[in-house]
């Protein structure tokens, strides 16, 4: 997602696996998982928590 300067990665900085991508797709129903982000300690959405990954902003 270069246009938005976002990167999806594991907590250690490595690329996510196919299984994690499938979990993210399956749990991101209509963007409702993003409603959890403001209340999460690390500002993560539901799909990020379930897939054990994070979305970061690159510069």
C-alpha positions in Angstrom: 0.0 0.0 0.0 2.7 2.4 -1.1 0.3 5.2 -2.1 -0.8 5.6 1.5 2.6 4.8 2.9 1.3 1.9 5.0 2.9 -1.4 5.6 1.4 -4.6 7.2 3.9 -6.6 9.1 4.5 -8.9 12.1 5.5 -7.4 15.4 9.1 -8.4 14.7 9.1 -6.5 11.3 8.8 -9.6 9.1 6.2 -10.0 6.3 2.9 -11.6 7.3 2.1 -15.2 6.2 -0.8 -16.3 3.9 -2.7 -17.6 6.9 -2.5 -14.2 8.7 -3.7 -12.5 5.5 -6.7 -14.9 5.4 -7.5 -14.2 9.1 -7.4 -10.5 8.4 -9.7 -10.8 5.4 -12.1 -13.1 7.3 -12.4 -10.8 10.4 -12.5 -7.4 8.6 -16.3 -7.6 7.9 -17.4 -4.3 6.5 -14.7 -2.4 8.5 -16.4 -2.9 11.8 -13.2 -4.2 13.3 -11.7 -0.7 13.0 -14.2 0.5 15.7 -12.0 -1.3 18.3 -8.8 0.7 17.4 -9.5 3.8 19.5 -10.0 1.6 22.6 -7.1 -0.8 22.0 -3.9 -0.2 24.0 -1.7 -0.2 20.9 -4.4 1.3 18.6 -4.9 -2.0 16.7 -8.0 -3.0 14.9 -9.8 -6.3 15.6 -8.3 -8.0 12.5 -4.8 -6.9 13.5 -5.3 -8.4 17.0 -6.7 -11.7 15.6 -3.9 -12.1 13.0 -1.2 -11.0 15.4 0.2 -8.3 13.1 0.4 -4.5 12.9 -0.2 -1.7 10.3 2.6 0.9 10.4 3.1 4.2 8.6 6.3 4.4 6.5 8.0 7.6 5.5 
